[in-house]
Amino acid sequence: MSPDTMNPASPADSTFSMSSSRDFDPRTRAFSDEELKPQPMIKKSRKQFVPDEMKDDKYWARRRKNNMAAKRSRDARRMKENQIALRAGYLEKEVASLIKLKTLKNTQKY
């Protein structure tokens, strides 16, 4: 088996994460403290060179599995960042409308 035969991710995989972010409503979604907690930095181990003669079916199966796990991790991180950005945008608009409402009430008092 060669790297050419490794299956690329299907377009449906990426549309799944995009469709769920379109349905995201910041008014109904509350992030837990655990979700917002920064992740610890993990030191990367050095890459180990694998000679061609050791690249058997087991090796390529592990590579496919790792590539899919890395893609899922990147997609999850991207989705979480998008949700946070949407929530921040929503809150900024909310603050602006509350400030506008407050100034409107203050002008009506006098």
N, C-alpha and C positions, 0 to 999 in steps of 0.2 A: 504494500500500500504506500502511496506517495502523498505529499502534501496537496497535490492537485485534486485528489479524490476527497479531500475533507469537505464536508458539506457546508456551504455558506449559510448564514441565517436567512430565513425566509422573510419577505417583506411584511408578512402578517405579524411576525414577532415585534417589529418596530411600530406597526400601526396599533397594536394592543396598548402600548404605553402611551401613544399619542392620543388615542380615543379616550382613555380614562382621564388624562389631564384636561381634555376639553370639557368633561363632565364635572370637573372640580368646582365646587362652590365654597369659597372661603368663609361665607357666613355660617355654614353648617359644619365645616371641618375644624376641629380643634386639635392642635398638635400637643402631644404629651411632653412632659419635661424630658423623658427618655429619648423621644424622637429629635428634640432640639439640642440635646447634649452633644458637644463636639466629640468626634470619634478620636480615639488615641492614635498617635502616629506609630505605625508599625514599620520597623526597618526592613528593607528588602534584603533578601539573601542574594548573594552573587549568582549570576547565571552560570550554570554548569554546561559545558560543551558536551554534546552527545554525538559520538562518531556515527557516521552513516550505517556502519555494519550493526549498530545496536538499535537502529530505528525499525522495530518490528511492528506488528499489528497492535500489540499492547501499548507501545509508545504512542502510536497515532491515535488510539482510542483515548488515552489520557490527555493528549494534546487537544482533541476535539472537546472532551469534557471540560478541560480547563478554559478553552476559548469561549465556550458557551457560558460558563460560570462568570468569566470576566465580563462578557457582554451583558449578562443579567445584572451584574453589580453596577456597571456603568449606566445602564438604563434606569436602574432603581435610584442611583444618585442623581441622575439628570431629572427624573420625575420629581424627586423630593425638592431639588433646587427650583424647579418650575413652580411647584406648589407654594414654596416659600415666597417666591417672587410674586405670584398671583395674590397671595395673602397680604404681602407688603403693599402692593398696589392698591388693593381693596381698602386696607387700613389708611393709606395716605388719602384716598378719596373721601373716606369717612371723616377723617380729621378735618380736611378742607371744608366739607359740608357742615360740620359742627362749628367750625370757626365762623363760617358765613352766617349760620343760624344765630350764633351768639352775638355777632356784630349787628345783625338785623334786630334782635331783641333789645340790644342796648340802644340802638337808634330810636326804637319805638317808645322806650321809656321816657325819653326827653322830649 
